[in-house]
Amino acid sequence: MRIGIVCYPTFGGSGVVATELGMALAEKGHIVHFITYDRPVRLRDHPNVFYHEVRVSDYPLFDYQPYELVLTSKLVDVARYEGLDLMHVHYAIPHASAAWMAQRILASYGKFVPFITTLHGTDITLVGRDPSFEPVITFSMERSNAVTAVSESLKRDTYAHFPLKREIRVIPNFVCMDTYRHSPDPALRARYAPNDEALLVHVSNFRAVKRVEDVVSMFKLLRKKLPARLLLIGDGPERQRIENLCRHDSACESVHFLGKMTRPEEVVASCDLFVLTSETESFGLAALEAMACGVPVVCNKTGGLPEVVVHGRSGLMSEVGDVETMAANALTILRDGESRARFRAGALEQAANFDLDKVLPLYEALYEEVVAEVKA
């Protein structure tokens, strides 16, 4: 099958999932065309993978360049001349409406290409809740040939915020267990925890919704009970503020800001605990990737996280903002070797439930169903 994938090419979860899905499809023999404004950060060379850049002209008439229209034209071009069977757009805004416009234009050439919209989270729960977007998002989802969401929580939120009458299927995010390191690297641990302190890690885009200040607060509480160090991976608008907070606190001498990493799991695998303090998470891909490394998680009981993290087995959960309970949970996991080993084994066991081999067939079956409906 010839598949066009539209996504944001950034470090965010939707772009990572879309890219890894495309790479997995290519490995299965499908021809995959990525269509976006920059090369996705996880995209690797493969004979079945092609990248098409969406370039927006810098025209002085526009204060804001019309990316959606240029994307639509590029979709039409790729679909016509590369013979696409299907378009799969990740993140509703503005990809779903661009796909619908492309589909209508293609129909005028006598070619009908179905499109699937996958909802990832903030396109529904944050950006999508802006009333100015609602009519377009609702219209585009209703006219998608299929709509998927990455969790039951996101599915419920979508129905709550949008007057949809159509079916939304849940296909969860995934990891390829074979590509993750499942044991610590002694040299890396020695670099960041020279005295064999407990090593905690957080990975995010440092936006306000991630509540990174809570990570630092719980860490300071934990250090009163246990020698520990904290690694913060990623970058974003809140990073400078968090760094400034740390510079005025001696406890933050044990906090290391590592910035953006293409493959953060290579560091995460050598840590003892993953910390996720988000106000909301539609799924929690970062938590799943940590568990795929055998690293248990302390996180908030919010959004799709209870579908990913099993409380008491692969990690422990608390309420949003309750850093005292989160610190106590961290201590429960890290208090001795037996507890660490038990939660590490539980993390690997739970992550295996989301292995690529279990999720990829769900997407392939949906593709075949949608294409068959068009041909019928």
Summary of the structure (lengths in Angstrom):
residues: 376
radius of gyration: 21.6
end to end distance: 16.9
largest distance: 68.9
contacts: 1322
relative contact order: 0.11
helix: 48%
strand: 17%
